[in-house]
Amino acid sequence: MTVKALIPAYNEEKTIGNIIDTLKKVSTIDDIIVIDDGSKDNTYQEADTKGATVIKLDKNKGKGAAIMEGISDLEADVLLLLDGDLIGLKPEHVYSLLNPVLSDEADMTIGIFKNGRRLTDLAQTVSPNLSGQRAIKLKKLKEVKNLDKEGFGVEIALNNFFKNSNRVKRIPIEDVTHVMKEEKMGFKKGVLARAKMYIDIIKTLVKNLFK
């Protein structure tokens, strides 16, 4: 089976390289694709230097649009989706996400942070299905409608698509966390970005309630 990793990234120059280095140690991954979603830092250069296939968008379009850009002409059996700001990712975490899908035990896995950082662990305890770390059969992902319109509601759109399925597995990923928006952008900008993320999520939740 063909496996490709897709990382939508916006201003992730400090973390993207380490993530790519980890993915290169996973023998089942055939290609690593980074969608530089209009970054203003050196995300593109870092990913390119590390040997990833990099697609650079001319402006920031949001996570959903970045993912759609990445899969529009993509051919693969299984896609690994990861956030670009992960800290502590190891090959064993990647294998634990991929293996249930590769063995056809699941159509999608969701990685849940555990023992990584108190705040990120708490967030996923409260809302475990909002994790951006997933392995999914690509043909299933391409069936999700209007993914490019979902912004930060991508995870909710995926959850809604699989809501009646018993082929989703939640996988603990120990000692992994991510850089918080307030750390990346400064407190004020970070709070505003977080607010936008929650607005996108709420919009998608409300929309899906009436489907």
C-alpha positions as CSV (number, residue, x, y, z in Angstrom):
1,M,0.0,0.0,0.0
2,T,1.1,3.5,-0.8
3,V,1.4,5.8,2.2
4,K,2.0,9.5,2.1
5,A,2.2,12.1,4.9
6,L,0.6,15.5,4.6
7,I,1.5,18.4,6.8
8,P,-0.4,21.7,6.5
9,A,1.9,24.3,8.0
10,Y,1.7,28.0,8.7
11,N,4.8,29.7,10.1
12,E,6.2,26.5,11.6
13,E,10.0,26.9,10.8
14,K,11.0,25.9,14.3
15,T,9.3,22.5,14.3
16,I,8.7,21.4,10.7
17,G,12.2,20.1,10.3
18,N,12.1,17.7,13.3
19,I,8.8,16.3,12.2
20,I,10.1,15.6,8.7
21,D,13.2,14.0,10.2
22,T,11.0,11.7,12.2
23,L,8.8,10.8,9.3
24,K,11.9,9.9,7.2
25,K,12.6,7.1,9.7
26,V,9.2,5.5,9.1
27,S,9.8,2.9,6.4
28,T,6.1,2.6,5.4
29,I,5.9,6.3,4.3
30,D,6.6,6.8,0.6
31,D,6.5,10.6,0.5
32,I,6.3,13.6,2.8
33,I,4.3,16.6,1.6
34,V,4.2,19.9,3.3
35,I,1.6,22.5,2.3
36,D,3.1,25.9,3.2
37,D,-0.1,27.8,3.8
38,G,1.2,31.3,3.0
39,S,3.9,31.3,5.7
40,K,5.8,34.5,6.3
41,D,8.8,32.7,7.9
42,N,11.2,30.1,6.6
43,T,8.8,27.1,6.7
44,Y,9.2,26.5,3.0
45,Q,13.0,26.6,3.1
46,E,13.2,24.3,6.2
47,A,10.9,21.7,4.7
48,D,12.6,21.9,1.3
49,T,16.0,21.5,2.9
50,K,14.9,18.4,4.8
51,G,13.8,16.8,1.5
52,A,10.0,17.1,1.7
53,T,7.8,17.8,-1.3
54,V,6.7,21.3,-0.6
55,I,3.7,23.1,-2.1
56,K,3.7,26.8,-1.3
57,L,0.3,28.7,-1.3
58,D,0.5,32.3,-2.2
59,K,-1.6,33.3,0.8
60,N,-3.0,31.8,4.0
61,K,-6.1,29.9,3.0
62,G,-6.7,27.9,6.2
63,K,-6.2,24.3,7.2
64,G,-9.0,22.8,5.2
65,A,-8.0,24.5,2.0
66,A,-4.4,23.6,2.5
67,I,-5.4,19.9,2.9
68,M,-7.6,20.0,-0.2
69,E,-4.7,21.6,-2.1
70,G,-2.5,18.7,-1.0
71,I,-4.9,15.9,-2.0
72,S,-6.3,17.3,-5.2
73,D,-4.0,15.3,-7.4
74,L,-2.6,13.0,-4.8
75,E,-2.5,9.2,-5.4
76,A,-2.1,7.0,-2.3
77,D,-3.9,4.4,-0.3
78,V,-3.4,5.9,3.1
79,L,-2.7,9.5,4.2
80,L,-1.1,10.5,7.4
81,L,-2.2,14.0,8.5
82,L,-0.1,15.8,11.1
83,D,0.0,19.3,12.4
84,G,3.2,21.3,11.7
85,D,3.9,22.4,15.3
86,L,4.3,19.0,17.0
87,I,6.9,18.5,19.7
88,G,8.2,15.0,20.7
89,L,6.9,13.1,17.7
90,K,8.7,9.7,17.3
91,P,8.5,7.0,14.7
92,E,6.6,4.7,17.1
93,H,3.9,7.3,17.3
94,V,3.6,7.3,13.5
95,Y,3.5,3.5,13.3
96,S,0.8,3.4,15.9
97,L,-1.4,5.7,13.9
98,L,-0.7,4.0,10.5
99,N,-0.8,0.3,11.4
100,P,-4.6,-0.1,12.1
101,V,-5.4,1.6,8.8
102,L,-2.8,-0.4,6.9
103,S,-4.1,-3.7,8.3
104,D,-7.7,-2.6,7.5
105,E,-8.7,-2.7,11.2
106,A,-9.8,1.0,10.8
107,D,-10.6,3.5,8.1
108,M,-9.3,6.3,10.3
109,T,-7.2,6.7,13.5
110,I,-7.1,9.7,15.7
111,G,-4.0,10.4,17.8
112,I,-4.7,11.6,21.4
113,F,-1.9,13.5,23.3
114,K,-1.0,11.8,26.6
115,N,1.6,12.9,29.2
116,G,3.0,15.6,26.8
117,R,2.0,18.9,28.4
118,R,-0.7,19.6,30.9
119,L,-2.6,22.2,28.8
120,T,-2.6,20.2,25.6
121,D,-3.4,17.0,27.4
122,L,-6.4,18.7,29.1
123,A,-7.7,20.1,25.8
124,Q,-7.7,16.6,24.3
125,T,-9.3,15.1,27.4
126,V,-12.1,17.6,27.0
127,S,-12.3,17.3,23.2
128,P,-10.4,14.2,22.2
129,N,-11.8,14.2,18.7
130,L,-10.3,17.6,17.7
131,S,-6.8,16.1,17.2
132,G,-5.1,16.9,13.9
133,Q,-3.0,13.8,14.1
134,R,-4.7,11.1,11.9
135,A,-4.2,8.3,9.5
136,I,-7.0,7.9,7.0
137,K,-7.8,6.0,3.8
138,L,-7.4,8.6,1.1
139,K,-10.5,7.5,-0.8
140,K,-12.5,8.2,2.3
141,L,-11.0,11.6,2.9
142,K,-11.8,12.6,-0.7
143,E,-15.5,11.8,0.0
144,V,-15.7,14.5,2.7
145,K,-17.6,17.4,1.2
146,N,-16.4,21.1,1.3
147,L,-13.4,20.3,3.4
148,D,-11.7,23.4,2.0
149,K,-14.4,25.6,3.5
150,E,-14.0,24.3,7.0
151,G,-11.0,26.2,8.2
152,F,-10.1,25.0,11.7
153,G,-13.3,22.8,11.7
154,V,-11.5,20.2,9.6
155,E,-11.4,17.7,12.4
156,I,-15.1,18.2,13.2
157,A,-16.0,17.7,9.5
158,L,-14.0,14.4,9.5
159,N,-15.7,13.3,12.8
160,N,-19.1,14.0,11.3
161,F,-18.3,12.0,8.2
162,F,-17.4,9.0,10.4
163,K,-20.0,9.5,13.1
164,N,-21.9,6.3,12.3
165,S,-18.8,4.3,11.6
166,N,-17.3,1.7,14.0
167,R,-14.0,1.8,12.0
168,V,-12.4,4.7,13.8
169,K,-9.7,4.0,16.5
170,R,-8.3,6.5,19.0
171,I,-4.6,6.1,19.6
172,P,-2.8,7.5,22.6
173,I,0.5,9.2,21.6
174,E,2.6,9.5,24.6
175,D,4.9,12.5,25.4
176,V,3.7,14.5,22.4
177,T,2.5,18.0,22.5
178,H,2.5,21.1,20.3
179,V,3.5,24.8,20.4
180,M,0.7,26.9,21.6
181,K,-0.5,29.8,19.5
182,E,0.3,32.3,22.3
183,E,3.9,31.1,22.2
184,K,4.2,31.3,18.5
185,M,2.5,34.6,17.9
186,G,2.7,36.5,21.2
187,F,-0.1,36.7,23.7
188,K,-2.5,39.1,21.9
189,K,-2.2,37.7,18.4
190,G,-2.2,34.2,19.8
191,V,-5.5,34.8,21.7
192,L,-7.1,36.2,18.6
193,A,-5.9,33.3,16.5
194,R,-7.2,30.8,19.1
195,A,-10.6,32.7,19.1
196,K,-10.8,32.4,15.3
197,M,-10.0,28.6,15.6
198,Y,-12.8,28.1,18.1
199,I,-15.2,30.2,15.9
200,D,-14.5,27.9,12.9
201,I,-15.0,24.9,15.1
202,I,-18.3,26.2,16.4
203,K,-19.6,27.1,12.9
204,T,-18.8,23.6,11.7
205,L,-20.5,22.0,14.7
206,V,-23.6,24.1,14.2
207,K,-23.7,23.3,10.5
208,N,-23.3,19.6,11.1
209,L,-26.2,19.6,13.6
210,F,-28.6,20.5,10.8
211,K,-27.4,18.0,8.3
